[in-house]
Amino acid sequence: MAHKMCIGFVVLCLLNGCGGNSLPDGVVLIESPDVSQLDDAAKQQVNGAFKSIQKLQTEPPADQPAKKTAALYSQAGQVFHSYAVLDLAIACYENSLRYQKDGDILHLLGRAYRETDQMEVAADAFSHAADFLINDRAAMPYVVASLYWAGDSYLELDEIETAREKFQLGIDRTNGRQPIFYLGLGKTYMEEDPVKAIEHLSRAEGMIPGRKNILYLLMTAHRKIGEVERAKQYQEQFEKSVERLLSVDPLHVKVQGLRKTISAHRMRGNTALFKEKNYVEAVRHFKLALEEKPNDAILNVNYGVAMMYLGNIEIAGESFAKAIKLDRTRITAYINLASVHQRQGKLDEAISVLLQALDQNPSTLDAHSLLAEIYLTKQEFAKAIELYDLILQKQPANEFALQGRSIALAKSRRYREAMEQLEGSLQVLEQHPNLIFLLVQVLASAPDDAVRDLERAQEVLDLVADSEEYADYVAECQAMIHADRGEFETAILFQTKAMKISESLGREGRHEIQQTALDLYKNDKPQRMEATE
């Protein structure tokens, strides 16, 4: 709340003037930054920024022009911002603005607020930045960035109309030449009017084809209006694409460019990987950092993760393997390497790697969980159940363990135990869709007559009967129940409906199993759960 009050004061000061060179009320004391996590070069840079404003705090020069004082705070704020010392960056930007109005600094203040999830004041800062800069043709790239981030921030706040105003203003000011504003407008219409969303998103796609985020939204919007084939075309393009359409923000790029140390590239890579999901940019920064520190285990792990997201599985695996050699205790490297082997179908190699991870740290639940999942795939159900039991001892509400254990029990012909496990799980995780569908499957298709209970199956299914997200699963379960009652024509209708819904939702991977069930119903046969010796 303190920052919200500060931005209001800043804007008022900008409108009315601060007066002379006296120290304005409300200037924030900048404390010494915590540099304990930075490398030596970064420490020197951050401490240097602090020293440049330290005298302003203790002995403000009486005859120093306000413009110079503002510039000193601004420069220090940008260094703090570049190294993610965001509380001090915000304070410096606000101090700078109390001395002199500046659209650039308002924009950077908005970025700092946004990076600390203070979306409301971020939106205000971006809006004011655009107002100051909008009539300066030379500042147009900055105006584009401010208007886009203002619109996107209002969209995050669910203030749809205000977001549209900002995106539309961006289109007007740039004569419709910036695809990022059509992307923004498209996002504002996704729920309210998918047809209008498609109109704007198609403009963006036409201007800069093949961007992953545009293709995903087009795919989703076409599904919403029932245009399945068109949605499939966009899905195919989406799966092949890598780069996303991102806002070009020259001011923020300039700030990030102040970081030239290894820790800077590490931080920028981590931001791109974990927050922005910009995997190409993440790889670029991790590569630069690895040129200086090739034997840094964490850098190798994060580089591998970014490569996995880009589909470069082999390079990712090499990076994880190298990280393990560099640091035998780096558990995330083992788990990621096992995931690579799993995706390559090398399940025995994945198991070997996970067992090594558990030798290093026997209490690692992530390793237990992935190992159990692989044993389940290999149909080694007893081993899977043992691992799920270990997980549930520590995390009784772990949904993946509850679900996996239930599947393993059912596949082992322990149908009653599976039913009891699922009934108990739903007492802990009420109305959990996956658990509900599993329980209905056991109650409606278990080969054990003493376990099947169609009345209870229908009762459980009714808990999610109105779900739009899982409408195909609901229809499949309903078909299963009708088939077990001998009502095969009704079962066929529900199963056909389920297949159409799955297709519209892009779940084509379920077609084969759905078709198998439909063929059973057409031959007047109910479904029965498969068991494996």
Sequence and secondary structure as in RCSB ss.txt:
>XXXX:A:sequence
MAHKMCIGFVVLCLLNGCGGNSLPDGVVLIESPDVSQLDDAAKQQVNGAFKSIQKLQTEPPADQPAKKTAALYSQ
AGQVFHSYAVLDLAIACYENSLRYQKDGDILHLLGRAYRETDQMEVAADAFSHAADFLINDRAAMPYVVASLYWA
GDSYLELDEIETAREKFQLGIDRTNGRQPIFYLGLGKTYMEEDPVKAIEHLSRAEGMIPGRKNILYLLMTAHRKI
GEVERAKQYQEQFEKSVERLLSVDPLHVKVQGLRKTISAHRMRGNTALFKEKNYVEAVRHFKLALEEKPNDAILN
VNYGVAMMYLGNIEIAGESFAKAIKLDRTRITAYINLASVHQRQGKLDEAISVLLQALDQNPSTLDAHSLLAEIY
LTKQEFAKAIELYDLILQKQPANEFALQGRSIALAKSRRYREAMEQLEGSLQVLEQHPNLIFLLVQVLASAPDDA
VRDLERAQEVLDLVADSEEYADYVAECQAMIHADRGEFETAILFQTKAMKISESLGREGRHEIQQTALDLYKNDK
PQRMEATE
>XXXX:A:secstr
 HHHHHHHHHHHHHHH   TTS  TT         TTS HHHHHHHHHHHHHHHHHHHS  TTS HHHHHHHHHH
HHHHHHHTT HHHHHHHHHHHHHHS  HHHHHHHHHHHHHTT HHHHHHHHHHHHHHHTT GGGHHHHHHHHHHH
HHHHHHTT HHHHHHHHHHHHHHTTT  HHHHHHHHHHTTTT HHHHHHHHHHHHHHSTT HHHHHHHHHHHHHT
T HHHHHHHHHHHHH         HHHHHHHTT  SHHHHHHHHHIIIIIS  HHHHHHHHHHHHHH TT HHHH
HHHHHHHHHTT HHHHHHHHHHHHHH TT HHHHHHHHHHHHHTT HHHHHHHHHHHHHH TT HHHHHHHHHHH
HHTT HHHHHHHHHHHHHH TT HHHHHHHHHHHHHTT HHHHHHHHHHHHHHSTT HHHHHHHHHHHHH S TT
T  HHHHHHHHGGGTT STTHHHHHHHHHHHHHHTT HHHHHHHHHHHHHHHHHTT GGGHHHHHHHHHHHHTT 
        
